[in-house]
Amino acid sequence: MASCWRGNIEEGKSLSSKYVVICGSGLLPRLIVEELESRNVAVELLVLPGVRLEWLLDRSATEIGLGNFVRVLTERWNRGARHLVLAGAVKRPKYQTSNERQILGDAPVDLAAGDDEVLGALLAQIAAIGFDIQGAHQVLPELLVEASQLTSFVPSRDDRQDVERASQIVHQLGLVDVGQAAVVVQGLCVAVETATGTDDMLGRSIDSLPLVRPKQDGARGVLYKAPKPNQDLRVDLPTIGPETVRLAASAGLAGIAFEAGGVLLLERQTSVNLADRAGMFMWSRPAAS
């Protein structure tokens, strides 16, 4: 893996024990499950409330939520499951009262807190049951990209300056547990990722970008993604895929940059081909020292 990697993969980690995969939305859960099944690993499938995945229709899966996850996972542990992967996009649970927002399994935590705080509390309870919690990148390390220029299009000097500016912004966002991405055009921050996610941020950029470019014939703007400082890389790693590229192209951006070794790239060849056809660069950038 890239030398800038901030996490650790245990070399030679056994995949022989039964796995639990908690499935959020998107492509990633299917990739994880198919990889485990290709290695003849037994998999127990759990699905988050409201998630509908077509590939799960011919598989047995149990819904898991805030009210039952301790009990369900304890049952899986007692049946011999020892490893757990949480994969896919997760929507924040809805709550009606101040008491509801403080409940997470067997421990109180404010569900209105930042993602890292909520996920940290969740992982602590899962670890207390005894599970070895693994990140998606530990099952599919090839989803991480070493520092490289992925497309035939390369960032200009102005694009690189916008990427540097976006990197600084994303770092500060991460320090306050807000988001993992930003859009910058000609030095101006046009949008930052919040709890609504990258797709929503890019959707808002489509209309706003033409209005804020100081020079209409200047740099078109960039999307940058990176993990938060000190983030637990086993969950919530930033992810880029074909839909990210399509939305970035619709917003008229010059390209996408992301932290090497810290962002999952799904359907790599498809994503790269889409970027090339749109005249965009994709740059896996070394982590800031």
C-alpha positions in Angstrom: 0.0 0.0 0.0 1.0 3.6 -0.3 3.6 4.9 2.1 1.2 7.6 3.2 -1.2 5.1 4.7 -2.3 6.1 8.2 -3.9 2.8 9.2 -2.6 -0.7 9.7 -3.6 -3.9 7.9 -2.5 -7.0 9.7 -0.5 -8.9 7.2 -1.8 -12.5 6.7 -5.0 -11.9 8.7 -7.1 -15.0 8.6 -10.4 -15.0 6.8 -11.3 -18.5 7.9 -13.7 -17.5 10.7 -17.3 -16.5 10.2 -17.9 -12.9 9.3 -20.8 -10.6 10.0 -21.3 -7.9 7.3 -23.5 -5.0 8.2 -24.8 -3.6 4.9 -25.5 0.0 4.3 -26.5 1.3 0.9 -24.4 1.5 -2.3 -22.1 -0.9 -4.1 -19.5 -1.6 -1.3 -21.4 -4.2 0.7 -21.9 -6.4 -2.3 -18.2 -6.2 -3.2 -17.3 -7.2 0.4 -19.7 -10.1 0.5 -18.7 -11.4 -2.9 -15.0 -11.3 -1.9 -15.6 -13.2 1.3 -17.8 -15.8 -0.4 -15.1 -16.2 -3.1 -12.7 -17.3 -0.3 -15.3 -19.8 1.0 -15.8 -17.7 4.2 -19.1 -18.1 6.0 -21.0 -14.7 6.1 -23.9 -13.6 8.2 -25.7 -10.7 6.6 -27.3 -7.8 8.5 -29.0 -4.9 6.8 -29.6 -1.4 8.2 -33.2 0.0 8.3 -34.4 1.4 5.1 -31.7 -0.1 3.0 -32.9 -2.0 -0.1 -30.3 -3.9 -2.0 -31.4 -6.1 -5.0 -28.6 -8.5 -4.6 -29.8 -9.3 -1.1 -33.1 -10.7 -2.3 -31.8 -14.2 -2.8 -29.8 -14.2 0.4 -30.9 -14.4 4.1 -30.4 -11.1 5.9 -31.6 -9.7 9.2 -32.5 -6.0 9.8 -30.4 -4.4 12.5 -30.9 -1.1 14.1 -30.2 0.9 17.3 -32.8 -1.0 19.3 -31.6 -4.5 18.6 -27.9 -4.4 17.4 -26.4 -5.5 20.7 -28.8 -8.5 21.0 -28.4 -9.5 17.3 -24.6 -9.2 17.3 -24.4 -11.2 20.6 -26.5 -13.9 19.0 -24.1 -14.0 16.0 -21.1 -14.1 18.3 -22.6 -17.1 20.2 -23.1 -18.8 16.8 -19.4 -18.5 16.0 -19.0 -15.2 14.1 -15.7 -13.5 15.1 -15.1 -10.8 12.5 -17.3 -7.8 11.5 -17.3 -5.4 8.6 -19.6 -2.3 8.4 -19.8 -1.3 4.8 -21.9 1.1 2.8 -23.5 4.5 3.3 -25.4 4.9 6.6 -28.2 7.4 7.2 -28.5 9.0 10.5 -31.5 7.6 12.5 -34.5 9.7 13.1 -35.6 10.6 16.6 -38.5 12.6 18.0 -37.5 13.4 21.5 -34.3 14.4 23.4 -34.4 11.0 25.2 -34.4 9.1 21.8 -31.4 11.0 20.5 -29.4 9.8 23.6 -29.9 6.1 23.0 -27.4 3.8 21.3 -27.7 0.2 22.2 -26.8 -0.1 25.9 -25.0 3.2 26.2 -26.1 6.8 26.1 -24.7 8.9 23.3 -26.0 12.0 21.5 -27.1 11.0 18.1 -26.8 14.6 17.0 -23.0 14.5 17.7 -20.5 14.2 14.9 -20.1 11.0 12.9 -16.8 10.0 14.6 -18.3 10.3 18.0 -21.4 8.3 17.2 -19.5 5.6 15.3 -16.9 5.5 18.0 -19.6 4.7 20.6 -21.1 2.1 18.3 -17.7 0.4 17.6 -16.9 0.3 21.4 -20.1 -1.7 22.0 -19.4 -4.1 19.1 -15.8 -4.6 20.4 -17.1 -5.2 23.9 -19.1 -8.2 22.5 -15.7 -9.6 21.3 -15.8 -8.9 17.5 -12.7 -8.1 15.5 -13.9 -5.1 13.6 -12.3 -4.8 10.1 -12.5 -2.1 7.5 -13.6 -2.7 4.0 -10.0 -2.0 2.9 -8.8 -4.9 5.0 -11.0 -7.3 3.0 -10.4 -5.5 -0.4 -7.1 -3.6 -0.1 -7.1 -3.0 -3.8 -9.9 -0.4 -3.3 -7.2 1.9 -1.9 -5.1 3.8 -4.5 -1.4 4.6 -4.2 -0.3 8.1 -5.1 -0.7 8.4 -8.9 -2.3 10.2 -11.8 -5.1 7.9 -12.9 -6.4 9.7 -16.0 -4.9 10.9 -19.2 -5.9 14.5 -18.1 -3.7 16.0 -15.5 -4.3 19.0 -13.2 -3.0 22.3 -14.2 -1.0 24.6 -11.9 -4.2 26.4 -11.0 -6.0 23.1 -10.4 -3.2 22.0 -8.1 -3.6 25.3 -6.1 -7.3 24.6 -5.8 -6.6 21.1 -4.6 -4.2 22.4 -2.0 -6.7 24.9 -0.8 -9.4 22.2 -0.7 -7.1 19.9 1.3 -6.6 22.6 3.9 -10.4 23.1 4.2 -11.1 19.3 4.4 -8.5 19.0 7.2 -10.2 21.7 9.2 -13.6 20.2 8.6 -12.3 16.9 9.9 -10.9 18.5 13.1 -14.5 19.5 14.1 -16.0 16.2 12.8 -18.1 17.7 10.0 -17.1 16.3 6.6 -14.6 14.7 4.3 -14.8 16.7 1.1 -14.9 20.2 -0.4 -15.3 21.9 -3.8 -12.9 24.8 -4.5 -12.8 27.0 -7.6 -10.1 29.6 -8.2 -9.3 29.6 -4.5 -12.9 30.0 -3.4 -14.6 27.3 -1.3 -18.0 26.7 -3.1 -19.2 23.8 -1.0 -18.2 21.5 1.8 -19.5 18.1 2.7 -21.9 17.9 5.7 -24.1 15.2 7.1 -26.0 15.1 3.8 -23.0 13.7 2.0 -20.9 14.2 -1.1 -23.7 13.7 -3.7 -25.8 16.4 -2.1 -22.8 18.7 -2.0 -22.0 18.2 -5.7 -25.7 18.6 -6.6 -25.7 22.0 -5.0 -22.4 22.9 -6.8 -24.0 22.4 -10.2 -26.0 25.6 -9.9 -23.6 27.6 -7.8 -20.3 27.1 -9.6 -21.1 29.3 -12.7 -22.1 32.2 -10.4 -18.9 32.3 -8.3 -16.1 31.8 -10.8 -14.1 35.1 -10.7 -12.7 34.3 -14.2 -15.2 32.5 -16.4 -12.3 31.3 -18.6 -10.1 30.4 -15.5 -9.8 27.2 -13.5 -13.1 25.2 -13.4 -12.8 23.9 -9.9 -12.0 20.7 -8.1 -13.4 18.1 -5.7 -11.1 16.9 -2.9 -11.8 14.0 -0.5 -9.8 12.7 2.5 -10.3 11.0 5.8 -10.7 13.1 8.9 -7.5 13.5 11.1 -7.3 10.6 13.5 -10.3 8.9 11.9 -10.9 5.3 12.7 -10.2 3.9 9.2 -12.3 0.8 9.9 -15.5 2.7 9.2 -16.7 5.7 7.2 -13.7 5.9 4.9 -14.4 8.4 2.1 -15.5 6.7 -1.1 -15.4 7.7 -4.7 -17.1 5.8 -7.6 -18.8 6.3 -11.0 -21.6 8.4 -9.5 -19.1 10.8 -8.0 -17.5 11.3 -11.3 -20.8 11.8 -13.1 -21.9 14.5 -10.6 -18.5 16.2 -10.7 -18.7 16.3 -14.5 -22.3 17.7 -14.3 -21.0 20.4 -12.0 -18.4 21.3 -14.6 -15.3 20.6 -12.4 -11.9 20.1 -13.9 -11.2 17.0 -11.8 -11.2 15.0 -8.6 -8.3 14.6 -6.2 -8.2 12.5 -3.1 -5.8 11.4 -0.4 -3.7 8.4 -1.5 -4.3 5.4 0.8 -7.2 7.0 2.5 -10.1 6.9 0.1 -11.9 3.9 -1.4 -12.2 4.0 -5.2 -15.1 1.8 -6.4 -15.2 0.4 -10.0 -11.8 2.0 -10.7 -11.7 1.4 -14.4 -15.3 2.6 -15.0 -14.6 5.7 -12.9 -11.4 6.5 -14.7 -13.0 6.0 -18.1 -15.9 8.3 -17.2 -13.5 11.0 -16.0 -11.4 10.7 -19.3 -14.6 10.9 -21.4 -15.6 14.0 -19.4 -12.1 15.6 -19.8 -11.5 15.5 -16.1 -8.5 14.5 -14.1 -8.4 12.0 -11.3 -5.4 12.4 -9.0 -4.6 10.2 -6.0 -2.5 12.7 -4.1 0.1 12.0 -1.3 -1.2 12.8 2.1 0.0 16.1 3.5 3.0 15.7 5.8 
